[in-house]
Amino acid sequence: MSGHSKWHNIQKTKGAADAKRAQAFTKIAREIIVAVKEGGSGDPANNSRLATVIAKAKAANMPNDNIKRTIEKALGSGNADNFERVTYEGYGPSGVAIIVDAMTDNRNRTASEVRHHFDKYGGNLGATGCVSWSFDEKGVIVVDNEDEEIDEDTIMLSALEAGADDVKTEEGVFEIYTSPEAFSAVNDALAAEGYHFLSAQIEMVPQNYIKLTDPEDIKNMEKMIEMFEDNDDVQNVWHNWDEE
């Protein structure tokens, strides 16, 4: 996911939506495998990173059977998957700050592809730390309110009592922000109350945003993000482009 303001950009065709969903499930499965291996447990109660990824999977409507099979695969002695997390930082058109969160079994391939995506659309790959200082790591839970049936005071009280830091009202959604440490508790509390999540994960949230006014910059930024998101190794793209 590349931002917080485009929850109604639905795919134009069912086929495209299905393809995106399948790709999302594959990427989440990688995260589950890494979380199980690094956490040493397939039980989310004893593996906080796995609990966070499962929350993300459920918000993406990944079936419980898929989640269970992926955990079992990760625990299997014959599992040879060897993915590692790699983060790239750089700049898009007009200095937009971009963080690319990848998970790969081949660092050289992924680095080459990420550099190509930056270069092709008027950006450049930078050094580690060149833009991450201007982002904050936060838990972000996006609750669907398209029907406007949720009372703002009620969800705000529930979220804050569970440990959330802030609740923002946007068009058709509530955005709930937490510290990374409080994310699972807030997610579980809101899920228990029956709220429907559009997204639930740990994100890099920009401290400020950049507006693009040049149509060519806007087109290049859109294409760059699309290229990153279509790359099988890329899990997330965080940026400070104000898309409104």
TIMIBA-934749 format. One record per atom (N, C-alpha, C): residue in one letter; x, y, z. Coordinates in Angstrom, 2 decimals. Example, Ala and Ser with C-alpha at 12.3 -4.5 7.8 and 13.67 -1.06 7.14 Angstrom:
! residues 2
- type, X, Y, Z
- A, 13.19, -5.69, 7.80
- A, 12.30, -4.50, 7.80
- A, 13.20, -3.30, 7.80
- S, 12.85, -2.25, 7.08
- S, 13.67, -1.06, 7.14
- S, 12.90, 0.03, 7.87
END
This chain:
! residues 244
- type, X, Y, Z
- M, 0.85, -1.19, 0.00
- M, 0.00, 0.00, 0.00
- M, 0.88, 1.23, 0.00
- S, 0.53, 2.20, -0.78
- S, 1.44, 3.33, -0.96
- S, 0.97, 4.60, -0.25
- G, -0.16, 4.59, 0.37
- G, -0.63, 5.80, 1.03
- G, -1.91, 5.55, 1.78
- H, -2.54, 6.59, 2.27
- H, -3.74, 6.42, 3.10
- H, -4.98, 7.06, 2.49
- S, -4.85, 7.70, 1.34
- S, -5.97, 8.54, 0.89
- S, -6.71, 8.01, -0.33
- K, -6.37, 6.80, -0.77
- K, -6.95, 6.31, -2.02
- K, -7.70, 5.00, -1.83
- W, -8.49, 4.93, -0.78
- W, -9.15, 3.65, -0.48
- W, -10.26, 3.32, -1.45
- H, -10.68, 4.29, -2.28
- H, -11.78, 4.01, -3.21
- H, -11.31, 3.84, -4.65
- N, -9.99, 3.70, -4.83
- N, -9.46, 3.42, -6.17
- N, -9.58, 1.93, -6.43
- I, -10.77, 1.51, -6.82
- I, -11.05, 0.09, -7.05
- I, -10.61, -0.28, -8.47
- Q, -10.11, -1.52, -8.62
- Q, -9.71, -1.98, -9.95
- Q, -10.89, -1.95, -10.92
- K, -10.60, -1.64, -12.18
- K, -11.67, -1.44, -13.16
- K, -12.35, -2.74, -13.58
- T, -11.62, -3.85, -13.51
- T, -12.22, -5.12, -13.92
- T, -12.01, -6.16, -12.84
- K, -12.89, -7.16, -12.82
- K, -12.77, -8.21, -11.81
- K, -11.48, -8.98, -12.02
- G, -11.10, -9.21, -13.28
- G, -9.87, -9.94, -13.56
- G, -8.66, -9.24, -12.99
- A, -8.60, -7.93, -13.15
- A, -7.47, -7.17, -12.61
- A, -7.48, -7.22, -11.10
- A, -8.67, -7.12, -10.50
- A, -8.78, -7.17, -9.05
- A, -8.34, -8.53, -8.52
- D, -8.75, -9.61, -9.19
- D, -8.37, -10.95, -8.78
- D, -6.86, -11.16, -8.87
- A, -6.25, -10.63, -9.92
- A, -4.81, -10.76, -10.10
- A, -4.07, -10.01, -8.99
- K, -4.54, -8.81, -8.67
- K, -3.93, -8.03, -7.59
- K, -4.07, -8.76, -6.26
- R, -5.24, -9.36, -6.04
- R, -5.49, -10.06, -4.78
- R, -4.55, -11.27, -4.66
- A, -4.40, -12.01, -5.73
- A, -3.51, -13.18, -5.71
- A, -2.07, -12.76, -5.44
- Q, -1.65, -11.66, -6.06
- Q, -0.30, -11.16, -5.84
- Q, -0.12, -10.72, -4.38
- A, -1.15, -10.06, -3.84
- A, -1.08, -9.61, -2.45
- A, -0.96, -10.80, -1.50
- F, -1.72, -11.86, -1.75
- F, -1.66, -13.04, -0.90
- F, -0.27, -13.68, -0.96
- T, 0.32, -13.72, -2.15
- T, 1.66, -14.30, -2.30
- T, 2.68, -13.51, -1.49
- K, 2.57, -12.18, -1.55
- K, 3.49, -11.34, -0.81
- K, 3.31, -11.49, 0.71
- I, 2.06, -11.56, 1.13
- I, 1.80, -11.73, 2.57
- I, 2.30, -13.09, 3.03
- A, 2.16, -14.11, 2.19
- A, 2.66, -15.44, 2.54
- A, 4.17, -15.40, 2.81
- R, 4.90, -14.63, 2.01
- R, 6.34, -14.48, 2.26
- R, 6.58, -13.87, 3.64
- E, 5.80, -12.86, 3.98
- E, 5.97, -12.22, 5.28
- E, 5.68, -13.19, 6.41
- I, 4.66, -14.04, 6.23
- I, 4.34, -15.03, 7.25
- I, 5.49, -15.99, 7.44
- I, 6.06, -16.48, 6.33
- I, 7.16, -17.44, 6.39
- I, 8.35, -16.84, 7.14
- V, 8.71, -15.60, 6.80
- V, 9.83, -14.95, 7.46
- V, 9.53, -14.72, 8.93
- A, 8.30, -14.30, 9.24
- A, 7.92, -14.04, 10.63
- A, 8.01, -15.32, 11.47
- V, 7.58, -16.44, 10.91
- V, 7.65, -17.72, 11.63
- V, 9.10, -18.12, 11.87
- K, 9.92, -18.00, 10.82
- K, 11.32, -18.42, 10.94
- K, 12.09, -17.52, 11.91
- E, 11.88, -16.21, 11.80
- E, 12.63, -15.29, 12.66
- E, 12.10, -15.31, 14.09
- G, 10.79, -15.51, 14.25
- G, 10.21, -15.54, 15.59
- G, 10.31, -16.88, 16.27
- G, 10.62, -17.92, 15.49
- G, 10.81, -19.25, 16.05
- G, 9.54, -19.92, 16.53
- S, 8.38, -19.40, 16.08
- S, 7.12, -19.98, 16.54
- S, 6.03, -19.72, 15.50
- G, 5.11, -20.70, 15.38
- G, 3.96, -20.53, 14.52
- G, 2.73, -20.09, 15.28
- D, 2.92, -19.76, 16.55
- D, 1.82, -19.32, 17.41
- D, 1.89, -17.80, 17.56
- P, 0.91, -17.07, 17.04
- P, 0.97, -15.61, 17.14
- P, 0.98, -15.10, 18.57
- A, 0.50, -15.91, 19.51
- A, 0.52, -15.49, 20.92
- A, 1.94, -15.42, 21.45
- N, 2.84, -16.16, 20.82
- N, 4.24, -16.19, 21.25
- N, 5.18, -15.56, 20.21
- N, 4.60, -14.96, 19.18
- N, 5.41, -14.39, 18.09
- N, 4.72, -13.11, 17.64
- S, 5.15, -11.99, 18.20
- S, 4.45, -10.71, 17.94
- S, 4.52, -10.31, 16.48
- R, 5.63, -10.62, 15.82
- R, 5.74, -10.25, 14.41
- R, 4.74, -11.05, 13.57
- L, 4.58, -12.33, 13.90
- L, 3.60, -13.15, 13.19
- L, 2.19, -12.61, 13.44
- A, 1.90, -12.20, 14.66
- A, 0.58, -11.65, 14.98
- A, 0.30, -10.42, 14.12
- T, 1.32, -9.60, 13.92
- T, 1.16, -8.39, 13.10
- T, 0.87, -8.74, 11.65
- V, 1.58, -9.73, 11.12
- V, 1.38, -10.13, 9.73
- V, 0.01, -10.79, 9.54
- I, -0.43, -11.56, 10.52
- I, -1.75, -12.20, 10.43
- I, -2.84, -11.12, 10.41
- A, -2.66, -10.06, 11.19
- A, -3.63, -8.95, 11.17
- A, -3.69, -8.34, 9.78
- K, -2.53, -8.17, 9.16
- K, -2.47, -7.63, 7.80
- K, -3.16, -8.58, 6.82
- A, -2.92, -9.88, 6.98
- A, -3.51, -10.88, 6.09
- A, -5.03, -10.88, 6.20
- K, -5.54, -10.80, 7.41
- K, -6.99, -10.83, 7.60
- K, -7.65, -9.57, 7.04
- A, -6.98, -8.42, 7.20
- A, -7.52, -7.18, 6.64
- A, -7.55, -7.24, 5.12
- A, -6.63, -8.02, 4.53
- A, -6.59, -8.18, 3.08
- A, -7.52, -9.30, 2.61
- N, -8.30, -9.85, 3.55
- N, -9.26, -10.94, 3.25
- N, -8.59, -12.22, 2.80
- M, -7.38, -12.46, 3.27
- M, -6.70, -13.73, 2.99
- M, -7.40, -14.82, 3.80
- P, -7.85, -15.90, 3.16
- P, -8.58, -16.95, 3.88
- P, -7.77, -17.56, 5.01
- N, -8.46, -17.92, 6.10
- N, -7.79, -18.51, 7.25
- N, -7.04, -19.79, 6.88
- D, -7.60, -20.56, 5.95
- D, -6.93, -21.80, 5.52
- D, -5.59, -21.49, 4.87
- N, -5.54, -20.42, 4.09
- N, -4.28, -20.03, 3.46
- N, -3.24, -19.64, 4.51
- I, -3.70, -18.88, 5.51
- I, -2.79, -18.46, 6.57
- I, -2.25, -19.68, 7.32
- K, -3.15, -20.60, 7.65
- K, -2.75, -21.80, 8.38
- K, -1.77, -22.65, 7.58
- R, -2.05, -22.83, 6.28
- R, -1.16, -23.64, 5.44
- R, 0.22, -23.01, 5.32
- T, 0.24, -21.68, 5.22
- T, 1.52, -20.99, 5.09
- T, 2.35, -21.13, 6.36
- I, 1.71, -21.04, 7.52
- I, 2.42, -21.23, 8.79
- I, 2.96, -22.65, 8.87
- E, 2.15, -23.62, 8.49
- E, 2.59, -25.02, 8.52
- E, 3.75, -25.25, 7.57
- K, 3.70, -24.59, 6.40
- K, 4.80, -24.70, 5.45
- K, 6.08, -24.13, 6.03
- A, 5.97, -22.99, 6.69
- A, 7.15, -22.35, 7.29
- A, 7.76, -23.21, 8.39
- L, 6.90, -23.94, 9.11
- L, 7.38, -24.79, 10.20
- L, 7.95, -26.11, 9.70
- G, 7.63, -26.48, 8.45
- G, 8.08, -27.76, 7.90
- G, 9.59, -27.83, 7.73
- S, 10.16, -28.96, 8.05
- S, 11.61, -29.13, 7.96
- S, 12.11, -29.08, 6.52
- G, 11.20, -29.36, 5.57
- G, 11.62, -29.37, 4.16
- G, 11.47, -28.02, 3.48
- N, 11.06, -26.99, 4.21
- N, 10.85, -25.69, 3.60
- N, 12.19, -25.02, 3.31
- A, 12.45, -24.78, 2.03
- A, 13.74, -24.22, 1.61
- A, 13.66, -22.73, 1.31
- D, 12.49, -22.13, 1.50
- D, 12.36, -20.69, 1.21
- D, 13.31, -19.90, 2.11
- N, 14.06, -19.01, 1.49
- N, 15.07, -18.27, 2.25
- N, 14.98, -16.79, 1.90
- F, 13.91, -16.15, 2.34
- F, 13.70, -14.74, 2.05
- F, 14.29, -13.87, 3.16
- E, 14.75, -12.68, 2.79
- E, 15.20, -11.70, 3.76
- E, 14.62, -10.35, 3.42
- R, 14.42, -9.53, 4.44
- R, 13.85, -8.20, 4.24
- R, 14.96, -7.22, 3.91
- V, 14.73, -6.41, 2.87
- V, 15.68, -5.38, 2.46
- V, 14.90, -4.10, 2.23
- T, 15.43, -2.98, 2.71
- T, 14.78, -1.69, 2.53
- T, 15.63, -0.78, 1.65
- Y, 14.99, -0.15, 0.67
- Y, 15.67, 0.79, -0.22
- Y, 15.04, 2.17, -0.03
- E, 15.86, 3.20, -0.15
- E, 15.37, 4.57, 0.00
- E, 15.83, 5.41, -1.19
- G, 15.00, 6.36, -1.57
- G, 15.39, 7.21, -2.68
- G, 14.39, 8.33, -2.90
- Y, 14.51, 8.93, -4.07
- Y, 13.69, 10.10, -4.40
- Y, 12.97, 9.89, -5.72
- G, 11.71, 10.35, -5.77
- G, 10.95, 10.36, -7.00
- G, 11.02, 11.74, -7.64
- P, 10.16, 12.01, -8.59
- P, 10.13, 13.32, -9.24
- P, 9.96, 14.45, -8.22
- S, 10.66, 15.54, -8.44
- S, 10.58, 16.74, -7.58
- S, 10.89, 16.46, -6.12
- G, 11.71, 15.44, -5.89
- G, 12.20, 15.18, -4.54
- G, 11.26, 14.44, -3.61
- V, 10.22, 13.79, -4.16
- V, 9.33, 12.99, -3.32
- V, 10.14, 11.88, -2.65
- A, 10.00, 11.75, -1.34
- A, 10.73, 10.73, -0.58
- A, 10.02, 9.38, -0.72
- I, 10.81, 8.33, -0.99
- I, 10.24, 7.00, -1.22
- I, 11.03, 5.96, -0.43
- I, 10.29, 5.09, 0.25
- I, 10.88, 3.92, 0.92
- I, 10.27, 2.67, 0.29
- V, 11.13, 1.78, -0.18
- V, 10.68, 0.53, -0.79
- V, 11.05, -0.62, 0.14
- D, 10.03, -1.30, 0.63
- D, 10.20, -2.42, 1.55
- D, 10.09, -3.70, 0.74
- A, 11.20, -4.44, 0.67
- A, 11.22, -5.65, -0.17
- A, 11.53, -6.89, 0.65
- M, 11.18, -8.03, 0.09
- M, 11.51, -9.32, 0.68
- M, 12.00, -10.21, -0.45
- T, 13.24, -10.65, -0.37
- T, 13.85, -11.28, -1.53
- T, 14.70, -12.48, -1.17
- D, 14.87, -13.35, -2.15
- D, 15.82, -14.45, -2.01
- D, 17.05, -14.21, -2.90
- N, 17.12, -12.99, -3.49
- N, 18.25, -12.64, -4.35
- N, 18.45, -11.12, -4.30
- R, 19.33, -10.67, -3.42
- R, 19.55, -9.23, -3.21
- R, 19.97, -8.51, -4.49
- N, 20.84, -9.14, -5.27
- N, 21.35, -8.49, -6.48
- N, 20.24, -8.23, -7.48
- R, 19.37, -9.22, -7.67
- R, 18.26, -9.05, -8.60
- R, 17.33, -7.92, -8.15
- T, 16.96, -7.95, -6.89
- T, 16.02, -6.96, -6.39
- T, 16.60, -5.56, -6.43
- A, 17.86, -5.40, -6.02
- A, 18.50, -4.08, -6.05
- A, 18.55, -3.53, -7.46
- S, 18.85, -4.38, -8.43
- S, 18.92, -3.96, -9.82
- S, 17.55, -3.50, -10.33
- E, 16.51, -4.26, -9.99
- E, 15.16, -3.92, -10.44
- E, 14.67, -2.64, -9.78
- V, 14.92, -2.48, -8.49
- V, 14.49, -1.28, -7.78
- V, 15.19, -0.05, -8.35
- R, 16.50, -0.16, -8.59
- R, 17.24, 0.96, -9.17
- R, 16.67, 1.32, -10.54
- H, 16.33, 0.32, -11.33
- H, 15.77, 0.55, -12.66
- H, 14.44, 1.31, -12.57
- H, 13.59, 0.92, -11.61
- H, 12.29, 1.59, -11.46
- H, 12.49, 3.07, -11.08
- F, 13.44, 3.33, -10.18
- F, 13.73, 4.72, -9.82
- F, 14.21, 5.50, -11.05
- D, 15.20, 4.95, -11.74
- D, 15.83, 5.67, -12.86
- D, 14.85, 5.93, -14.00
- K, 14.00, 4.95, -14.29
- K, 13.14, 5.03, -15.46
- K, 12.16, 6.18, -15.38
- Y, 11.75, 6.54, -14.16
- Y, 10.69, 7.54, -14.02
- Y, 11.16, 8.80, -13.28
- G, 12.40, 9.17, -13.50
- G, 12.88, 10.46, -13.03
- G, 13.26, 10.52, -11.57
- G, 13.54, 9.38, -10.97
- G, 13.95, 9.36, -9.58
- G, 15.37, 8.85, -9.45
- N, 15.81, 8.64, -8.23
- N, 17.13, 8.03, -8.04
- N, 17.19, 7.31, -6.70
- L, 17.86, 6.18, -6.72
- L, 18.06, 5.37, -5.51
- L, 19.12, 6.05, -4.65
- G, 18.81, 6.22, -3.37
- G, 19.74, 6.89, -2.48
- G, 20.37, 5.94, -1.48
- A, 21.13, 6.51, -0.56
- A, 21.79, 5.73, 0.48
- A, 20.82, 5.41, 1.61
- T, 21.13, 4.36, 2.35
- T, 20.31, 4.01, 3.50
- T, 20.23, 5.18, 4.48
- G, 19.01, 5.54, 4.86
- G, 18.82, 6.64, 5.81
- G, 18.57, 7.99, 5.17
- C, 18.62, 8.04, 3.83
- C, 18.51, 9.36, 3.18
- C, 17.11, 9.97, 3.30
- V, 16.08, 9.14, 3.44
- V, 14.72, 9.69, 3.59
- V, 13.98, 9.14, 4.80
- S, 14.42, 8.02, 5.36
- S, 13.66, 7.38, 6.43
- S, 13.55, 8.26, 7.67
- W, 14.48, 9.21, 7.84
- W, 14.43, 10.12, 8.99
- W, 13.16, 10.97, 8.98
- S, 12.55, 11.13, 7.79
- S, 11.36, 11.98, 7.68
- S, 10.05, 11.19, 7.75
- F, 10.14, 9.91, 8.16
- F, 8.98, 9.05, 8.34
- F, 8.95, 8.54, 9.78
- D, 7.77, 8.22, 10.27
- D, 7.60, 7.59, 11.58
- D, 6.98, 6.22, 11.40
- E, 7.49, 5.24, 12.12
- E, 6.91, 3.89, 12.07
- E, 5.69, 3.84, 12.98
- K, 4.55, 3.51, 12.40
- K, 3.31, 3.48, 13.17
- K, 2.43, 2.30, 12.75
- G, 1.62, 1.84, 13.67
- G, 0.55, 0.93, 13.29
- G, -0.58, 1.75, 12.70
- V, -1.11, 1.30, 11.57
- V, -2.20, 2.03, 10.91
- V, -3.33, 1.04, 10.61
- I, -4.49, 1.31, 11.15
- I, -5.67, 0.48, 10.92
- I, -6.71, 1.35, 10.22
- V, -7.14, 0.91, 9.05
- V, -8.13, 1.67, 8.28
- V, -9.45, 0.93, 8.34
- V, -10.46, 1.58, 8.92
- V, -11.77, 0.96, 9.13
- V, -12.75, 1.51, 8.10
- D, -13.45, 0.62, 7.44
- D, -14.42, 0.99, 6.40
- D, -15.64, 1.68, 7.02
- N, -15.95, 2.87, 6.51
- N, -17.17, 3.57, 6.94
- N, -17.88, 4.17, 5.73
- E, -17.83, 3.44, 4.61
- E, -18.43, 3.96, 3.38
- E, -19.92, 4.21, 3.54
- D, -20.58, 3.38, 4.35
- D, -22.02, 3.54, 4.58
- D, -22.33, 4.58, 5.66
- E, -21.27, 5.11, 6.28
- E, -21.41, 6.12, 7.33
- E, -22.31, 5.66, 8.47
- E, -22.18, 4.38, 8.82
- E, -23.00, 3.83, 9.89
- E, -22.28, 3.81, 11.23
- I, -20.97, 4.08, 11.20
- I, -20.18, 4.03, 12.43
- I, -20.19, 5.39, 13.11
- D, -20.48, 5.38, 14.40
- D, -20.46, 6.63, 15.17
- D, -19.01, 6.99, 15.49
- E, -18.64, 8.21, 15.13
- E, -17.24, 8.64, 15.30
- E, -16.79, 8.59, 16.75
- D, -17.63, 9.08, 17.65
- D, -17.25, 9.10, 19.07
- D, -17.07, 7.69, 19.62
- T, -17.91, 6.76, 19.16
- T, -17.84, 5.38, 19.66
- T, -16.55, 4.71, 19.25
- I, -16.19, 4.79, 17.96
- I, -14.97, 4.12, 17.50
- I, -13.73, 4.82, 18.06
- M, -13.80, 6.13, 18.22
- M, -12.66, 6.86, 18.78
- M, -12.42, 6.43, 20.23
- L, -13.49, 6.32, 21.00
- L, -13.36, 5.89, 22.39
- L, -12.80, 4.48, 22.48
- S, -13.32, 3.58, 21.64
- S, -12.85, 2.19, 21.64
- S, -11.37, 2.11, 21.29
- A, -10.97, 2.85, 20.26
- A, -9.57, 2.82, 19.82
- A, -8.63, 3.39, 20.88
- L, -9.00, 4.53, 21.44
- L, -8.13, 5.17, 22.43
- L, -8.04, 4.35, 23.71
- E, -9.15, 3.74, 24.11
- E, -9.13, 2.90, 25.31
- E, -8.24, 1.66, 25.11
- A, -8.16, 1.19, 23.85
- A, -7.35, 0.02, 23.55
- A, -5.87, 0.37, 23.43
- G, -5.55, 1.68, 23.36
- G, -4.15, 2.08, 23.30
- G, -3.74, 2.86, 22.07
- A, -4.70, 3.25, 21.22
- A, -4.37, 4.01, 20.01
- A, -3.90, 5.42, 20.38
- D, -3.10, 6.00, 19.49
- D, -2.60, 7.36, 19.70
- D, -3.50, 8.41, 19.08
- D, -4.15, 8.06, 17.96
- D, -4.91, 9.07, 17.23
- D, -5.93, 8.38, 16.33
- V, -7.04, 9.06, 16.06
- V, -8.06, 8.58, 15.12
- V, -8.40, 9.74, 14.20
- K, -8.30, 9.50, 12.89
- K, -8.61, 10.54, 11.91
- K, -9.79, 10.10, 11.06
- T, -10.64, 11.03, 10.74
- T, -11.80, 10.76, 9.89
- T, -11.49, 11.23, 8.48
- E, -11.55, 10.32, 7.52
- E, -11.37, 10.65, 6.12
- E, -12.64, 10.25, 5.38
- E, -12.70, 10.53, 4.10
- E, -13.88, 10.20, 3.31
- E, -14.10, 8.69, 3.28
- G, -15.15, 8.23, 3.96
- G, -15.53, 6.82, 3.92
- G, -14.71, 5.90, 4.79
- V, -13.74, 6.45, 5.57
- V, -12.92, 5.59, 6.42
- V, -12.55, 6.31, 7.71
- F, -12.16, 5.50, 8.70
- F, -11.48, 6.01, 9.89
- F, -10.05, 5.47, 9.85
- E, -9.08, 6.34, 10.07
- E, -7.69, 5.93, 10.13
- E, -7.24, 5.97, 11.58
- I, -6.81, 4.83, 12.10
- I, -6.43, 4.72, 13.50
- I, -4.93, 4.48, 13.58
- Y, -4.24, 5.35, 14.33
- Y, -2.79, 5.28, 14.43
- Y, -2.38, 4.81, 15.82
- T, -1.39, 3.92, 15.86
- T, -0.88, 3.38, 17.12
- T, 0.64, 3.37, 17.09
- S, 1.24, 3.17, 18.24
- S, 2.67, 2.83, 18.25
- S, 2.79, 1.40, 17.74
- P, 3.97, 1.01, 17.21
- P, 4.13, -0.39, 16.78
- P, 3.84, -1.38, 17.90
- E, 4.19, -1.00, 19.13
- E, 4.01, -1.90, 20.26
- E, 2.54, -2.12, 20.61
- A, 1.71, -1.09, 20.38
- A, 0.29, -1.18, 20.75
- A, -0.58, -1.69, 19.61
- F, 0.01, -1.89, 18.44
- F, -0.78, -2.23, 17.25
- F, -1.64, -3.47, 17.45
- S, -1.06, -4.56, 17.90
- S, -1.81, -5.82, 18.01
- S, -2.97, -5.71, 18.98
- A, -2.75, -5.02, 20.11
- A, -3.82, -4.88, 21.11
- A, -4.99, -4.07, 20.55
- V, -4.67, -2.98, 19.85
- V, -5.73, -2.15, 19.28
- V, -6.45, -2.90, 18.16
- N, -5.68, -3.58, 17.32
- N, -6.27, -4.36, 16.22
- N, -7.23, -5.41, 16.76
- D, -6.78, -6.16, 17.79
- D, -7.61, -7.23, 18.35
- D, -8.88, -6.66, 18.99
- A, -8.75, -5.53, 19.67
- A, -9.90, -4.94, 20.35
- A, -10.96, -4.48, 19.35
- L, -10.52, -3.84, 18.28
- L, -11.48, -3.35, 17.27
- L, -12.07, -4.51, 16.47
- A, -11.25, -5.52, 16.19
- A, -11.77, -6.70, 15.47
- A, -12.84, -7.40, 16.30
- A, -12.63, -7.45, 17.62
- A, -13.59, -8.11, 18.50
- A, -14.92, -7.36, 18.52
- E, -14.88, -6.06, 18.23
- E, -16.11, -5.26, 18.18
- E, -16.79, -5.33, 16.81
- G, -16.17, -6.05, 15.87
- G, -16.82, -6.31, 14.59
- G, -16.56, -5.29, 13.49
- Y, -15.59, -4.42, 13.67
- Y, -15.29, -3.44, 12.63
- Y, -14.63, -4.12, 11.42
- H, -14.93, -3.61, 10.23
- H, -14.37, -4.15, 9.00
- H, -13.15, -3.34, 8.60
- F, -12.00, -4.00, 8.53
- F, -10.75, -3.31, 8.21
- F, -10.48, -3.36, 6.71
- L, -10.08, -2.23, 6.16
- L, -9.59, -2.19, 4.79
- L, -8.09, -2.45, 4.75
- S, -7.43, -2.14, 5.83
- S, -5.99, -2.36, 5.94
- S, -5.62, -2.34, 7.40
- A, -4.61, -3.14, 7.76
- A, -4.12, -3.14, 9.14
- A, -2.68, -3.63, 9.12
- Q, -1.75, -2.71, 9.34
- Q, -0.35, -3.10, 9.29
- Q, 0.53, -2.00, 9.90
- I, 1.81, -2.35, 10.09
- I, 2.80, -1.38, 10.51
- I, 3.28, -0.64, 9.25
- E, 3.23, 0.69, 9.28
- E, 3.58, 1.48, 8.11
- E, 4.63, 2.54, 8.45
- M, 5.25, 3.06, 7.42
- M, 6.13, 4.22, 7.54
- M, 5.31, 5.43, 7.12
- V, 4.97, 6.27, 8.08
- V, 4.07, 7.41, 7.84
- V, 4.90, 8.69, 7.71
- P, 4.76, 9.41, 6.60
- P, 5.57, 10.62, 6.41
- P, 5.20, 11.73, 7.39
- Q, 6.21, 12.49, 7.80
- Q, 5.98, 13.62, 8.70
- Q, 5.42, 14.83, 7.96
- N, 5.68, 14.91, 6.67
- N, 5.12, 15.98, 5.83
- N, 4.97, 15.46, 4.42
- Y, 4.20, 16.19, 3.61
- Y, 3.88, 15.73, 2.26
- Y, 4.31, 16.75, 1.21
- I, 4.55, 16.26, 0.00
- I, 4.93, 17.11, -1.13
- I, 3.83, 17.05, -2.19
- K, 3.40, 18.21, -2.66
- K, 2.43, 18.27, -3.75
- K, 3.18, 18.34, -5.08
- L, 2.72, 17.61, -6.07
- L, 3.27, 17.69, -7.42
- L, 2.30, 18.49, -8.29
- T, 2.83, 19.44, -9.05
- T, 1.98, 20.26, -9.90
- T, 2.24, 20.02, -11.39
- D, 3.43, 19.55, -11.72
- D, 3.77, 19.28, -13.11
- D, 3.10, 17.97, -13.55
- P, 2.27, 17.98, -14.61
- P, 1.58, 16.77, -15.07
- P, 2.55, 15.63, -15.39
- E, 3.73, 15.96, -15.90
- E, 4.71, 14.93, -16.23
- E, 5.25, 14.27, -14.96
- D, 5.49, 15.08, -13.92
- D, 5.93, 14.52, -12.64
- D, 4.86, 13.60, -12.05
- I, 3.61, 14.03, -12.13
- I, 2.51, 13.22, -11.60
- I, 2.42, 11.89, -12.34
- K, 2.53, 11.94, -13.67
- K, 2.46, 10.72, -14.47
- K, 3.62, 9.78, -14.13
- N, 4.82, 10.33, -14.01
- N, 5.98, 9.52, -13.69
- N, 5.89, 8.92, -12.30
- M, 5.36, 9.69, -11.35
- M, 5.22, 9.18, -9.98
- M, 4.22, 8.03, -9.95
- E, 3.11, 8.19, -10.65
- E, 2.10, 7.13, -10.70
- E, 2.68, 5.86, -11.32
- K, 3.44, 6.02, -12.41
- K, 4.02, 4.85, -13.07
- K, 5.09, 4.19, -12.21
- M, 5.87, 5.01, -11.50
- M, 6.91, 4.45, -10.64
- M, 6.30, 3.60, -9.53
- I, 5.26, 4.15, -8.88
- I, 4.60, 3.40, -7.81
- I, 4.01, 2.11, -8.36
- E, 3.39, 2.19, -9.53
- E, 2.80, 0.99, -10.13
- E, 3.86, -0.07, -10.41
- M, 5.01, 0.37, -10.92
- M, 6.10, -0.58, -11.20
- M, 6.59, -1.25, -9.92
- F, 6.76, -0.46, -8.87
- F, 7.19, -1.04, -7.59
- F, 6.17, -2.04, -7.08
- E, 4.90, -1.66, -7.10
- E, 3.87, -2.53, -6.53
- E, 3.66, -3.80, -7.35
- D, 3.98, -3.75, -8.64
- D, 3.86, -4.93, -9.48
- D, 5.07, -5.85, -9.37
- N, 6.13, -5.38, -8.73
- N, 7.34, -6.19, -8.56
- N, 7.10, -7.23, -7.47
- D, 7.32, -8.49, -7.79
- D, 7.02, -9.57, -6.85
- D, 7.82, -9.48, -5.55
- D, 9.01, -8.86, -5.60
- D, 9.85, -8.77, -4.40
- D, 9.46, -7.62, -3.48
- V, 8.68, -6.67, -3.98
- V, 8.34, -5.48, -3.20
- V, 7.10, -5.72, -2.37
- Q, 7.23, -5.55, -1.07
- Q, 6.10, -5.75, -0.15
- Q, 5.28, -4.47, 0.02
- N, 5.96, -3.36, 0.20
- N, 5.28, -2.08, 0.45
- N, 6.08, -0.94, -0.16
- V, 5.36, 0.12, -0.53
- V, 5.99, 1.35, -1.00
- V, 5.42, 2.49, -0.16
- W, 6.28, 3.18, 0.57
- W, 5.86, 4.32, 1.38
- W, 6.42, 5.59, 0.73
- H, 5.64, 6.65, 0.69
- H, 6.12, 7.89, 0.08
- H, 5.40, 9.08, 0.69
- N, 5.92, 10.28, 0.42
- N, 5.30, 11.48, 0.98
- N, 4.68, 12.37, -0.10
- W, 4.23, 11.73, -1.17
- W, 3.50, 12.46, -2.21
- W, 2.07, 12.69, -1.76
- D, 1.64, 13.94, -1.76
- D, 0.26, 14.29, -1.45
- D, -0.55, 14.06, -2.72
- E, -1.33, 12.98, -2.75
- E, -2.04, 12.58, -3.98
- E, -3.34, 13.33, -4.18
- E, -3.75, 14.11, -3.21
- E, -5.05, 14.81, -3.34
- E, -4.94, 15.94, -4.35
END
